Amino acid sequence: MLKNGILNPHILSLISRVRHTNTLVIADRGFPFWPQIETVDIALVDDVPRVLEVLRALRGNFTVGKAWMAEEFRAVNTQATQQAYAEALGGVTTTFEPHVDFKKRVPHAIGLIRTGDTTQYGNLILESA
């Protein structure tokens, strides 16, 4: 029986298949469903869990080389929210691009973890180092 770290077997299975330069999406509750990629839905209620909580949990088992976010994130969120994301990404180079371009990257991901997050444009695409 697992006692610490990520306990969710579906997330463990998903991240075990991510290899060098593969990508993984962590998305909010309203993110579209992509039938061509595996989705692990852990949304419970609004903001449980949040994208940043999932990111922090993954960082112990997943080496992030690059990240992508929608540029709209910076326009609609407070400095405090932006700083929280920057801290959770811990110096990872993050590219901000139009949300429509961000979504074009999604089908190429190994999988998607859907959260209950309500942060506008708070979705992440993480590339494994």
C-alpha positions in Angstrom: 0.0 0.0 0.0 1.3 3.5 -0.9 1.9 5.6 2.1 3.2 8.9 0.7 3.7 10.9 -2.5 1.0 10.6 -5.2 -1.6 8.0 -4.0 -4.0 8.2 -7.0 -3.2 5.0 -9.1 -4.5 6.6 -12.3 -2.2 9.6 -12.0 0.7 7.3 -11.1 0.0 5.2 -14.2 -0.2 8.3 -16.4 3.0 9.9 -15.2 4.9 6.6 -15.4 4.3 6.8 -19.2 5.7 10.3 -19.6 9.2 10.2 -21.1 11.8 12.8 -22.1 10.1 15.7 -24.0 6.6 14.2 -23.6 4.0 16.6 -22.3 1.3 16.5 -19.6 -1.6 18.9 -19.2 -3.0 20.0 -15.8 -6.3 21.7 -16.5 -9.1 23.6 -14.7 -12.7 22.4 -14.3 -13.9 24.0 -17.5 -11.2 22.7 -19.8 -12.6 20.9 -22.9 -12.6 17.2 -23.1 -10.1 15.7 -25.6 -11.2 12.2 -26.5 -7.9 11.3 -28.1 -5.8 11.6 -24.9 -6.2 10.0 -21.5 -7.9 12.2 -19.0 -7.7 11.6 -15.2 -10.5 13.6 -13.7 -9.9 14.5 -10.1 -12.3 17.5 -9.9 -14.4 17.3 -6.7 -15.9 20.7 -6.1 -14.9 24.2 -7.1 -11.2 24.7 -6.4 -10.7 21.2 -5.0 -8.1 20.3 -6.0 -6.4 23.3 -7.6 -3.9 23.2 -10.5 -1.1 24.4 -8.3 -1.7 21.6 -5.7 -1.5 19.0 -8.5 1.7 20.7 -9.9 3.3 20.7 -6.4 2.5 17.0 -5.9 3.8 16.1 -9.3 7.1 18.0 -8.9 8.4 15.3 -6.6 8.0 12.6 -9.3 8.2 14.6 -12.5 11.1 16.7 -13.8 9.6 19.7 -15.7 11.9 21.1 -18.4 9.4 23.6 -20.0 5.9 24.8 -19.4 3.3 26.6 -21.5 0.4 28.8 -20.4 -2.2 31.0 -22.1 -1.0 34.6 -22.3 -4.6 35.6 -21.2 -3.6 34.3 -17.7 -1.5 37.4 -17.1 -4.3 39.8 -18.3 -7.0 38.4 -16.0 -5.2 37.3 -12.8 -3.7 39.2 -9.9 0.0 39.6 -9.3 -0.4 37.3 -6.3 -1.9 34.5 -8.5 0.8 35.0 -11.1 3.5 34.9 -8.4 2.1 31.7 -6.9 2.3 30.0 -10.3 5.8 31.3 -10.9 6.9 29.9 -7.5 5.3 26.6 -8.0 7.0 26.3 -11.4 10.3 27.0 -9.6 12.3 28.6 -12.3 11.0 26.5 -15.2 11.0 28.4 -18.5 7.3 29.2 -19.2 6.1 30.3 -22.6 2.9 32.3 -22.7 1.0 32.1 -25.9 -2.6 32.8 -27.1 -5.1 30.4 -25.6 -6.1 29.2 -29.0 -2.4 28.2 -29.7 -2.1 26.7 -26.3 -5.0 24.4 -27.0 -3.4 23.2 -30.2 -0.6 21.6 -28.1 -3.1 19.5 -26.0 -3.7 16.6 -28.4 0.0 15.9 -28.5 0.1 15.3 -24.7 0.4 11.9 -23.1 -2.5 12.8 -20.9 -4.5 15.4 -19.0 -5.3 15.8 -15.3 -8.5 17.7 -14.8 -8.9 19.6 -11.5 -11.6 21.6 -9.9 -9.7 24.8 -10.3 -11.6 28.0 -11.1 -8.5 30.2 -11.9 -9.0 31.8 -15.3 -6.6 30.4 -17.8 -4.7 28.7 -15.1 -4.0 25.6 -17.2 -0.5 24.2 -17.7 1.2 22.1 -20.3 4.4 20.6 -18.8 7.2 19.1 -20.8 9.3 16.4 -19.2 13.0 17.1 -19.0 
